């Protein structure tokens, strides 16, 4: 419904006293539709004439009976209704009610000559828009009443629609502010008045509805770190009408620190006399904390990637046409950061600086794990590739790749992680080599143990059938030689175990290596003579003094002489030379035997490594002698090296040990000689043969010795004998060696007794048990008599000099 754009008639044409004033409309509007209800056709004609005369383009519909009225009301195609009061079929007030019931906003004008003031009042109560008395002079008033009422209603409707829209906009704004947890504020620049919405108070740690008295009070709650930024933004809004949007911390009255998103802009009141700064505030603490947590998480993830030896590659397109990589990946492949490795990386000759291989075959770029994962839509795990570089280097990498999927589970890219496993592969090869060496060693050990056992078995069988003196002597010699060989094998194995577990105990004193060489020669003399080797010594007349363990250094020289004898053909020549070399003593053992290939010189000192084995035509042995040599020399602070020109050219082993000054050596040796061989010994072992033989050996060394064969006998004899040193087996009947040690330590006189455990048990818990029982030294059987004699001399001599090592240093 619209009725705008009508032309105002001249003022002289407007009748006075009309209740509807014609609006001043200057533009043409759509056609106005009038419903004219009157049972008098003459009256309808007169009204229509006036309407058409005053209202251009008007449309008039006539209603003269009840049926026409019903049809018109049903159609509703009219903008204004003009009705008489007294109609043949009804009253005008009933028509008014019918129209207003259906079309409450449609204006209705009553033009009647049969009404009165009472009718007019009643009709006005029912919603009548205008009332005109039907007289000849009043006909011209009808058009103006129609236009005035129509415009009044139309304006009222527009106002209602405007108010409705404003109300809706306000409701939407309130909902938006509530949803965003946002509050509003305003500041009157002229009056200094500050206003907050109810939501802002809690953001500042106050109650709802709180308002700061002044702007300075509000700014005082801003965190000092953000105060300068907020004051600058506020000054820009107040002084230069500059809009601002800023995030800042506020110190709440409830002692909580919050992040607020603040915005503001200066606006006028429309009169040009007042300026107001309006804005919003929102608590963004959760968002800021979430961003900070995300930043920290990203930083931690980056730190993890930086620390982990893993390279990461990622592509964000399903075709994997662009691949970016992490810094570690770049460093591993030697490419510049930011390089797209999906493209060929040309060098001077147009080739890539590296190439991938799988199983020794070049890998096509289309089959890279990252592309395979994108193509298959599933992860690729544990792909082992080799990277070969143009400069000859090579890497072994382990690759895992997985596709990146979108919300529709479609591939949108892929990611891959690589790890350099070159070192692991090298260790794996070393372990495989060590496993092969171990297998070969066990095979050699079985062979070496079976041979002497066979010889001993043959000798025993011969004694069963032949008991002549010659047969007995021959069997005795065979059994003695083979037993010595087996003891040597067992000694080497035990030394290997001690070296592996770092349990070698050295009893250091100044030694002349010339004497050590002499002892080593005596221990290997039988083998040298058997092989008809010629041995020569090139030693100086002056002492070659070092600080060392005589037993262990003798073992070192014996192993080198044995090695030279085994790998030199019968009738060869072996030379032992020694000299002082600055602060070191150098000893060289040279043979003219089979020699060593230069590439194998460093490997000869490794465990289970030896020359051609006896099973393949070589010499007997376990291949651990030189490994023991190197470890013992290193424990003395020295070095050992092998030199050879190759197979058939012989070999030289050179040992260098720290030299001891003559004055220091003289004082140490003098102290040791002054100590002499003093002290009473007690040997206890339930193996009577072993106990008696060890006692006899020690007695021949000049020590007073007593022997017991069980624990209780050892306790009883110790109580009477009061020994200075006791050699105790652990697994004895009636009382164990541990029980004997505890009893000795419980006696006042037994606190200074040196207790030495000689047992077949050598595990860590066994050593811990002997230490807790009070033993000073733990030896594992078999132990050579020379080692025991040296140990006794070291401990008893040291004790007499009041320099006995602490028990935890000797066990």
C-alpha positions in Angstrom: 0.0 0.0 0.0 1.5 3.4 -1.0 0.1 6.8 -1.8 3.0 9.2 -2.3 3.8 11.6 -5.1 0.3 13.3 -5.2 0.1 17.0 -6.3 -1.2 19.4 -3.7 -4.2 21.4 -5.0 -4.2 25.1 -4.9 -4.9 26.6 -1.5 -8.1 28.2 -2.7 -9.4 24.8 -3.6 -9.0 23.3 -0.1 -12.1 23.5 2.0 -11.8 24.6 5.5 -12.5 22.5 8.5 -11.3 19.2 7.1 -9.9 16.8 9.7 -7.4 15.5 7.1 -4.7 17.8 5.7 -3.5 17.0 2.2 0.2 16.0 2.3 2.7 18.0 0.2 3.7 15.3 -2.3 5.6 16.4 -5.3 6.4 13.2 -7.2 4.1 10.8 -9.0 3.3 7.5 -7.3 1.5 4.4 -8.2 -2.2 4.4 -8.7 -4.4 4.9 -5.6 -7.3 2.3 -5.3 -10.5 3.5 -3.6 -13.4 1.3 -2.5 -16.6 3.4 -2.6 -19.4 1.8 -0.5 -22.8 3.5 -1.0 -26.3 2.2 -2.0 -27.1 5.6 -3.7 -25.6 5.6 -7.2 -25.9 9.4 -7.5 -23.9 9.9 -4.4 -21.3 7.4 -5.6 -21.1 9.3 -8.9 -20.6 12.6 -7.2 -17.9 11.2 -4.9 -16.1 9.5 -7.8 -16.2 12.8 -9.8 -14.5 14.6 -6.9 -11.9 11.8 -6.5 -11.0 11.8 -10.1 -10.9 15.5 -10.2 -8.5 15.8 -7.3 -6.5 12.6 -7.4 -4.9 11.9 -10.8 -4.9 8.2 -11.9 -7.2 7.2 -9.0 -9.0 3.8 -9.3 -12.6 3.6 -7.9 -14.5 0.4 -7.2 -18.2 0.7 -6.4 -20.0 -1.4 -3.8 -23.8 -1.1 -3.7 -25.0 -4.3 -1.9 -23.8 -6.9 0.5 -22.6 -9.4 -2.1 -20.3 -6.8 -3.8 -18.9 -5.9 -0.4 -18.1 -9.5 0.5 -16.3 -9.9 -2.9 -14.4 -6.7 -2.4 -13.3 -7.6 1.1 -12.3 -11.1 -0.1 -10.2 -9.6 -2.9 -8.7 -6.9 -0.7 -7.5 -4.9 -3.7 -8.1 -1.4 -2.3 -6.0 1.1 -0.4 -8.7 3.3 1.1 -12.4 2.7 1.8 -15.1 5.4 1.7 -18.5 4.3 3.2 -21.9 5.7 3.9 -23.4 5.1 7.4 -26.9 4.1 6.6 -27.0 1.4 4.0 -29.9 -0.7 2.9 -28.3 -4.0 4.0 -26.2 -2.8 7.0 -24.8 0.2 8.9 -21.5 1.9 8.1 -20.1 1.0 11.5 -20.6 -2.7 10.7 -18.7 -2.2 7.4 -16.0 -0.4 9.3 -15.6 -3.4 11.7 -15.5 -5.9 8.8 -12.7 -3.9 7.0 -10.6 -3.3 10.1 -11.0 -6.9 11.1 -9.4 -8.0 7.9 -7.2 -5.1 7.1 -6.5 -3.2 10.3 -4.0 -0.8 8.6 -6.4 0.3 5.7 -7.8 3.8 6.2 -11.7 4.1 6.3 -13.5 7.4 5.7 -17.2 7.7 6.6 -19.1 10.1 4.3 -22.8 10.3 5.4 -25.7 12.5 5.7 -27.6 10.4 8.1 -25.2 10.2 10.9 -24.7 12.4 14.0 -22.1 13.2 16.6 -22.8 10.0 18.5 -22.4 7.9 15.4 -19.1 9.7 14.7 -17.8 9.0 18.2 -18.7 5.4 18.1 -17.1 5.0 14.6 -13.9 6.7 15.8 -13.7 4.2 18.7 -13.9 1.4 16.1 -10.9 2.8 14.2 -12.5 5.2 11.8 -9.9 7.4 10.2 -12.1 10.4 9.2 -15.8 11.5 9.3 -17.4 13.9 6.8 -21.0 15.1 6.7 -22.6 14.5 3.4 -23.7 18.0 2.1 -23.2 19.5 -1.3 -20.4 21.7 -0.1 -18.6 18.9 1.5 -18.1 16.6 -1.5 -14.9 18.3 -2.5 -13.5 17.4 1.0 -13.6 13.7 0.3 -10.5 13.5 -1.9 -8.4 15.4 0.6 -9.7 13.3 3.5 -8.8 10.2 1.6 -5.3 11.4 0.8 -4.6 12.7 4.3 -5.8 9.6 6.0 -3.9 7.4 3.6 -0.7 9.3 4.2 -1.1 9.4 7.9 -1.6 5.7 8.1 1.2 5.1 5.7 3.6 7.3 7.8 2.5 5.5 10.9 3.3 2.1 9.3 6.7 3.4 8.1 7.4 4.5 11.7 6.4 1.2 13.1 8.5 -0.6 10.5 11.4 1.7 11.4 11.0 1.1 15.1 10.7 -2.7 14.5 13.9 -2.6 12.4 15.7 -0.6 15.1 14.5 -3.0 17.7 15.6 -6.0 15.7 19.0 -4.3 15.0 19.4 -3.6 18.7 18.5 -7.2 19.6 20.9 -8.5 17.0 23.7 -6.2 18.4 23.0 -7.4 21.9 23.1 -11.0 20.8 26.3 -10.4 18.9 27.9 -8.6 21.9 26.8 -11.4 24.2 28.1 -14.1 21.9 31.4 -12.3 21.5 31.5 -11.7 25.3 32.0 -8.0 24.4 31.1 -4.9 26.3 30.7 -1.3 25.1 31.9 2.0 26.5 31.6 5.6 25.7 33.4 8.8 26.7 32.0 12.4 26.4 35.0 14.5 25.4 33.3 17.7 26.7 32.0 16.5 30.0 34.6 13.8 30.7 31.8 11.4 31.5 32.7 7.7 31.1 30.1 5.0 30.7 30.4 1.2 30.6 28.1 -1.6 29.8 27.5 -4.2 32.5 29.9 -6.7 30.8 33.0 -4.5 31.3 33.1 -4.5 35.1 34.0 -8.2 35.4 36.8 -7.7 32.8 38.4 -5.3 35.2 37.9 -7.5 38.2 34.9 -5.5 39.5 31.2 -6.3 39.6 28.7 -5.9 36.8 27.8 -2.2 36.2 31.1 -0.8 37.6 32.3 2.4 36.0 35.6 4.2 36.6 35.1 7.8 37.8 37.7 9.1 35.4 39.7 8.0 32.4 42.9 8.2 34.4 41.5 5.6 36.9 40.7 3.3 34.0 44.2 3.7 32.5 45.8 3.0 35.9 44.5 -0.6 35.6 46.5 -1.1 32.4 49.6 -3.3 32.9 52.8 -1.2 33.0 54.3 -3.1 30.1 51.3 -2.0 27.9 50.6 1.4 29.4 52.5 3.4 26.8 50.7 1.8 23.8 47.3 2.2 25.3 47.8 5.8 26.3 49.1 6.6 22.8 46.0 5.0 21.2 43.7 6.8 23.6 45.3 10.2 22.8 45.0 9.6 19.1 41.2 8.9 19.4 40.5 11.9 21.6 42.8 14.5 20.0 42.8 13.4 16.3 39.6 11.3 16.0 41.9 8.3 15.1 40.3 4.9 15.4 42.2 2.2 17.3 42.2 -1.5 18.0 44.7 -2.9 20.5 45.3 -5.8 22.8 46.6 -5.1 26.2 46.8 -6.5 29.7 44.9 -5.1 32.7 45.6 -5.7 36.3 42.2 -6.7 37.8 40.9 -5.5 41.1 40.6 -9.3 42.0 44.5 -9.6 41.5 44.1 -11.4 38.1 45.8 -10.3 35.0 43.6 -10.4 31.9 44.1 -9.6 28.2 41.5 -7.3 26.7 40.9 -6.4 23.1 40.0 -2.7 23.1 38.7 -0.7 20.1 37.4 2.9 19.9 36.5 5.8 17.5 35.4 9.3 18.0 32.0 10.3 16.6 29.8 13.5 16.6 26.3 13.8 18.1 25.0 15.3 14.8 24.8 18.8 16.1 28.5 19.5 15.8 28.7 20.6 19.5 29.6 17.3 21.2 32.2 14.6 20.4 31.9 11.2 21.9 34.5 8.3 21.8 32.7 5.0 21.6 34.2 1.6 21.6 34.2 -2.1 22.7 36.1 -4.3 25.1 36.4 -8.0 25.0 38.2 -10.4 27.3 40.6 -12.3 25.0 42.6 -14.0 27.8 41.7 -17.6 26.6 42.6 -16.7 23.0 45.9 -15.1 24.0 46.8 -18.0 26.3 45.8 -20.5 23.5 48.0 -18.6 21.0 50.9 -18.6 23.5 50.4 -22.3 24.2 50.4 -23.0 20.5 53.5 -20.8 20.0 55.2 -22.7 22.9 54.1 -26.0 21.5 55.5 -25.1 18.1 58.7 -23.9 19.7 59.0 -27.1 21.6 58.3 -29.1 18.5 60.9 -27.2 16.6 63.4 -27.7 19.4 62.6 -31.4 19.3 63.2 -31.5 15.6 66.4 -29.5 16.0 67.6 -31.9 18.7 66.6 -35.2 17.1 68.8 -36.5 14.3 65.7 -36.7 12.0 65.2 -34.8 8.8 61.6 -33.9 7.8 60.2 -33.3 4.3 56.7 -32.1 3.6 54.6 -31.4 0.5 51.2 -29.7 0.5 50.0 -30.9 -2.9 48.8 -34.4 -3.9 51.2 -34.5 -6.9 54.2 -33.8 -4.6 55.5 -31.3 -7.0 57.1 -29.2 -4.3 58.9 -30.6 -1.3 60.3 -28.5 1.5 62.7 -29.9 4.0 64.0 -29.2 7.5 67.5 -27.7 8.2 68.7 -31.1 9.4 67.6 -32.7 6.1 69.4 -29.9 4.2 72.6 -30.5 6.2 72.4 -34.2 5.6 72.1 -33.9 1.9 74.3 -30.8 1.6 71.6 -28.6 0.0 70.7 -25.0 0.6 67.8 -24.2 2.9 64.5 -23.6 1.1 65.5 -25.8 -1.9 62.6 -27.6 -3.5 64.0 -31.1 -3.6 61.1 -32.3 -5.8 62.9 -30.7 -8.7 66.2 -31.8 -10.2 69.1 -30.1 -8.5 71.5 -29.3 -11.4 75.2 -29.0 -10.9 77.8 -27.9 -13.4 77.4 -31.0 -15.5 73.6 -30.9 -15.2 73.3 -33.9 -12.8 72.0 -34.2 -9.3 74.6 -34.0 -6.6 73.2 -37.2 -5.0 71.0 -40.2 -6.0 68.9 -42.6 -4.1 69.4 -46.4 -4.4 67.3 -49.3 -3.2 68.9 -52.7 -3.0 71.8 -51.4 -5.1 69.6 -50.2 -7.9 68.9 -46.5 -8.7 65.5 -45.4 -7.3 63.2 -43.5 -9.7 62.0 -40.2 -8.3 58.4 -41.4 -8.8 59.1 -44.2 -6.3 60.4 -42.0 -3.5 58.7 -43.0 -0.3 56.9 -39.6 0.1 55.4 -40.0 -3.4 54.5 -43.6 -2.9 52.7 -42.7 0.3 50.7 -40.0 -1.5 49.9 -42.3 -4.4 48.8 -45.2 -2.3 47.1 -43.1 0.4 48.8 -45.2 3.1 52.0 -44.9 5.2 55.4 -46.3 4.0 57.4 -47.5 6.9 61.0 -48.7 7.4 62.2 -48.0 3.9 66.0 -48.3 3.8 67.7 -46.4 1.1 71.3 -45.6 0.2 72.3 -42.0 -0.8 75.3 -41.8 -3.0 77.0 -38.4 -3.6 79.0 -37.3 -6.5 82.1 -36.8 -4.3 82.1 -40.5 -3.4 80.4 -40.3 -0.1 77.5 -42.6 0.8 74.8 -42.6 3.5 72.3 -45.2 4.6 69.0 -43.6 5.6 65.8 -45.0 7.1 62.7 -43.4 5.7 59.1 -43.3 7.0 56.4 -41.5 5.0 52.7 -40.9 5.4 49.9 -39.1 3.4 48.2 -35.9 4.6 44.4 -36.1 4.3 41.7 -33.5 4.1 38.3 -33.6 5.7 37.0 -35.8 2.9 39.9 -38.2 3.5 41.4 -37.2 0.2 45.2 -36.9 -0.2 46.3 -33.3 0.0 50.0 -33.9 0.4 52.5 -36.1 2.3 55.2 -36.0 4.9 58.4 -38.0 5.3 61.1 -38.4 8.0 64.6 -39.7 7.4 67.2 -40.8 9.8 70.9 -41.4 9.1 71.6 -45.0 10.1 75.0 -45.2 8.5 76.7 -45.5 11.9 74.1 -48.2 13.0 74.7 -50.1 9.8 78.5 -49.9 10.5 77.9 -51.2 14.0 75.7 -53.9 12.7 78.4 -55.0 10.3 80.9 -54.9 13.2 78.6 -57.0 15.3 78.1 -59.5 12.5 81.9 -59.7 12.2 82.3 -60.1 15.9 79.7 -62.8 15.9 81.6 -64.6 13.1 84.8 -64.2 15.1 83.1 -65.6 18.2 81.8 -68.6 16.3 85.3 -69.2 14.9 86.8 -68.7 18.4 84.4 -71.3 19.9 85.3 -73.7 17.1 89.0 -73.1 17.7 88.5 -73.4 21.5 86.8 -76.7 21.2 89.6 -77.9 18.9 92.3 -76.7 21.2 90.7 -78.4 24.2 90.0 -81.7 22.5 93.6 -82.1 21.4 95.2 -82.2 24.9 92.3 -84.2 26.2 92.9 -86.7 23.5 96.6 -86.9 24.3 95.9 -87.3 28.0 93.3 -89.9 27.3 95.8 -91.9 25.1 98.4 -91.6 27.9 96.0 -92.9 30.6 94.9 -95.8 28.3 98.6 -96.7 27.7 99.3 -96.8 31.4 96.4 -99.2 31.9 98.2 -101.7 29.6 101.9 -100.9 30.0 103.4 -100.0 33.3 107.1 -100.0 32.4 109.2 -97.1 33.7 109.6 -95.8 30.1 105.9 -95.8 29.5 105.2 -94.1 32.8 107.8 -91.4 32.1 106.4 -90.9 28.6 102.8 -90.7 29.8 103.9 -88.3 32.6 105.6 -86.0 30.1 102.6 -86.0 27.8 100.1 -85.4 30.6 102.3 -82.6 32.0 102.7 -80.9 28.6 99.0 -81.2 27.8 97.9 -80.1 31.2 100.2 -77.0 31.0 98.7 -76.3 27.6 95.2 -76.5 28.9 96.2 -74.3 31.9 97.5 -71.7 29.5 94.3 -71.8 27.6 92.3 -71.3 30.8 94.6 -68.5 31.9 94.1 -66.7 28.7 90.3 -67.1 28.9 90.3 -65.8 32.5 92.4 -62.9 31.5 90.0 -62.2 28.7 87.1 -62.1 31.2 89.0 -59.9 33.6 89.9 -57.5 30.7 86.3 -57.4 29.4 84.9 -56.6 32.9 87.8 -54.3 33.8 88.9 -56.4 36.8 92.6 -56.5 36.3 94.4 -55.7 39.5 98.0 -54.6 39.1 100.6 -54.7 41.9 103.0 -52.0 40.7 106.7 -51.7 41.8 109.9 -50.6 40.0 111.1 -53.5 37.7 114.1 -54.0 35.5 112.6 -55.2 32.2 115.7 -57.2 31.5 114.8 -59.5 34.3 111.2 -59.6 33.0 112.5 -60.6 29.6 114.6 -63.3 31.2 111.6 -64.8 33.0 109.5 -64.6 29.8 112.2 -66.4 27.9 112.3 -69.2 30.5 108.6 -69.7 30.3 108.7 -70.0 26.5 112.0 -71.8 26.2 110.5 -75.2 25.6 108.4 -74.0 22.6 111.4 -72.1 21.2 113.6 -75.1 21.4 110.9 -77.4 20.0 110.7 -75.2 16.9 114.5 -74.9 16.8 114.4 -71.1 16.8 117.4 -69.0 17.3 116.9 -66.2 19.8 119.1 -63.2 20.2 119.0 -60.5 22.9 120.1 -56.9 22.3 119.8 -55.4 25.8 121.8 -52.6 27.4 123.9 -53.1 30.5 122.0 -50.3 32.3 118.7 -51.2 33.9 115.5 -50.8 31.9 113.4 -49.7 34.9 109.6 -49.2 34.8 106.8 -49.1 37.3 104.9 -52.3 36.7 103.4 -55.6 37.8 106.1 -58.2 37.3 103.7 -61.1 36.7 101.6 -59.2 34.1 104.6 -57.8 32.2 106.1 -61.3 32.2 102.9 -62.4 30.7 103.1 -59.7 28.0 106.6 -60.7 26.9 105.7 -64.4 27.0 102.8 -63.8 24.8 104.9 -61.9 22.3 107.6 -64.6 22.3 104.9 -67.3 21.9 103.4 -65.4 19.0 106.8 -65.1 17.3 107.5 -68.8 17.8 104.1 -69.9 16.4 104.2 -67.7 13.3 107.8 -68.3 12.4 108.8 -71.4 10.4 111.0 -73.9 12.2 114.6 -72.8 12.5 113.7 -69.1 12.4 115.3 -66.2 14.2 113.7 -64.1 16.9 115.4 -61.0 18.4 114.5 -59.2 21.6 115.9 -55.7 21.9 115.5 -53.0 24.5 116.6 -49.4 25.0 115.8 -46.2 26.8 113.8 -43.8 24.6 113.6 -40.5 26.4 111.0 -40.8 29.1 110.0 -44.3 27.8 111.5 -47.8 27.7 111.1 -49.5 24.3 111.1 -53.2 23.9 111.0 -54.8 20.4 110.3 -58.5 19.6 111.2 -59.2 15.9 110.9 -62.4 13.9 111.5 -63.5 10.4 108.2 -65.4 10.1 105.1 -65.2 8.0 104.6 -61.5 8.4 101.3 -59.5 8.4 99.6 -57.7 5.5 99.7 -53.9 6.3 95.9 -53.6 6.2 95.7 -56.1 9.1 98.3 -54.6 11.4 95.7 -52.8 13.6 93.3 -55.8 13.7 95.9 -58.2 15.2 95.2 -56.7 18.6 91.5 -57.4 18.5 89.8 -60.2 20.3 89.6 -63.6 18.6 91.8 -62.4 15.7 94.8 -64.4 14.6 96.6 -65.6 11.6 95.8 -68.7 9.7 94.3 -71.2 12.2 95.5 -74.7 12.8 92.3 -76.1 11.3 93.3 -74.5 8.0 97.0 -75.3 8.1 98.0 -72.6 10.6 99.2 -72.6 14.2 97.3 -73.5 17.4 95.8 -70.8 19.7 92.7 -68.9 20.6 93.6 -65.6 19.0 93.4 -63.6 22.2 97.1 -63.4 23.2 97.8 -60.1 21.4 94.5 -58.5 22.7 95.7 -59.3 26.2 99.1 -57.8 25.5 97.6 -54.5 24.3 95.2 -54.2 27.3 98.0 -55.0 29.9 100.4 -52.6 28.3 97.7 -49.8 28.2 97.0 -50.5 31.9 100.7 -49.8 32.5 100.4 -46.5 30.7 102.2 -47.7 27.6 101.5 -48.5 23.9 102.1 -51.5 21.6 102.4 -51.5 17.8 102.9 -54.1 15.1 105.1 -53.5 12.0 105.5 -55.6 8.9 106.3 -55.2 5.3 103.7 -57.9 4.4 103.4 -61.6 4.1 106.8 -63.4 4.3 108.7 -60.4 5.6 108.5 -61.0 9.3 107.0 -58.9 12.1 108.1 -56.5 14.8 106.1 -55.8 17.9 107.2 -52.6 19.8 106.2 -51.9 23.4 106.8 -48.5 25.0 106.4 -48.1 28.8 106.9 -45.0 31.0 110.5 -45.0 32.4 111.2 -44.7 36.1 114.1 -42.4 37.3 117.1 -44.3 38.8 116.9 -42.5 42.1 113.2 -43.4 42.5 113.8 -47.0 41.5 116.7 -47.3 43.9 114.6 -46.0 46.8 111.7 -48.3 46.0 113.8 -51.4 45.5 115.7 -50.7 48.7 112.5 -50.5 50.7 111.3 -53.7 49.2 114.6 -55.5 50.0 114.5 -54.2 53.6 111.1 -55.7 53.9 112.3 -59.2 53.1 110.3 -62.3 53.0 108.7 -62.2 56.5 105.3 -63.3 57.7 103.5 -66.6 58.5 101.1 -68.1 56.0 98.0 -70.3 56.3 96.5 -72.2 53.3 93.0 -73.7 53.6 91.4 -75.7 50.8 89.3 -78.8 50.8 91.2 -80.1 47.8 94.1 -81.7 49.7 96.4 -82.0 46.7 96.0 -78.3 45.8 96.5 -77.2 49.4 99.6 -79.4 50.0 101.2 -78.4 46.7 100.6 -74.7 47.2 101.9 -75.0 50.8 105.1 -76.7 49.5 105.6 -74.0 46.8 105.3 -71.3 49.4 107.6 -73.1 51.8 110.2 -73.4 49.1 109.9 -69.6 48.7 111.0 -69.3 52.3 107.7 -68.6 54.1 106.5 -70.5 57.2 103.3 -72.2 56.1 100.5 -74.2 57.8 97.8 -76.1 55.8 94.1 -76.8 56.7 91.5 -78.8 54.7 88.2 -77.4 56.0 86.8 -74.2 57.5 86.7 -75.3 61.1 90.2 -76.6 61.0 91.3 -73.3 59.4 89.7 -71.3 62.3 91.3 -73.5 65.0 94.7 -73.4 63.3 94.5 -69.6 62.8 93.7 -69.1 66.5 96.9 -70.9 67.5 99.1 -69.9 64.5 98.2 -66.2 64.2 99.1 -66.0 60.5 100.0 -62.7 58.7 98.3 -63.8 55.5 95.7 -66.5 54.7 94.9 -68.1 51.3 91.3 -69.4 51.7 89.1 -71.4 49.4 85.5 -70.3 49.6 83.5 -73.6 49.1 84.9 -75.6 52.0 83.0 -78.0 54.3 82.1 -77.4 57.9 82.7 -73.6 57.5 83.0 -71.7 54.2 85.9 -69.3 53.4 83.4 -66.5 54.0 82.7 -67.8 57.6 86.4 -68.1 58.3 87.0 -64.5 57.0 84.2 -63.1 59.2 85.7 -64.9 62.3 89.2 -63.6 61.6 88.0 -60.0 61.2 86.1 -60.4 64.5 89.3 -61.1 66.4 91.4 -58.2 67.6 94.6 -59.7 66.2 92.8 -60.6 62.9 92.1 -57.1 61.8 95.5 -56.7 60.1 95.7 -60.2 58.6 95.8 -60.2 54.8 93.0 -62.4 53.5 93.2 -63.7 49.9 90.2 -65.6 48.4 91.2 -68.3 45.9 87.9 -69.6 44.3 86.4 -70.8 41.1 83.6 -68.2 41.4 84.4 -64.8 39.8 81.0 -63.1 39.2 80.4 -59.6 40.4 78.1 -60.8 43.3 80.9 -63.3 44.3 83.4 -60.5 44.5 80.9 -58.4 46.5 80.4 -61.2 48.9 84.1 -61.7 49.6 84.6 -58.0 50.0 81.7 -57.8 52.6 83.2 -60.8 54.5 86.6 -58.9 54.9 88.8 -60.3 52.1 91.5 -58.1 50.7 92.0 -59.9 47.4 89.8 -62.1 45.2 91.6 -64.5 42.8 89.8 -66.8 40.4 91.2 -70.3 39.9 93.4 -71.4 38.3 96.1 -69.1 39.7 99.7 -69.6 38.8 102.1 -70.1 41.8 104.3 -67.3 40.5 101.4 -64.9 40.6 100.5 -66.0 44.2 104.2 -65.6 45.3 104.4 -62.1 43.7 101.1 -61.1 45.4 102.3 -62.3 48.8 105.6 -60.5 48.5 103.8 -57.3 47.5 101.3 -57.4 50.3 103.5 -58.5 53.2 106.3 -56.1 52.1 103.8 -53.2 51.8 102.3 -54.0 55.2 105.7 -53.9 56.8 106.2 -50.5 55.3 102.7 -49.4 56.6 101.5 -48.9 53.1 98.9 -51.6 52.7 96.3 -50.6 50.1 92.7 -50.2 51.3 90.6 -53.4 51.0 88.2 -51.9 48.4 91.2 -51.1 46.2 92.5 -54.7 46.2 89.3 -56.8 45.9 
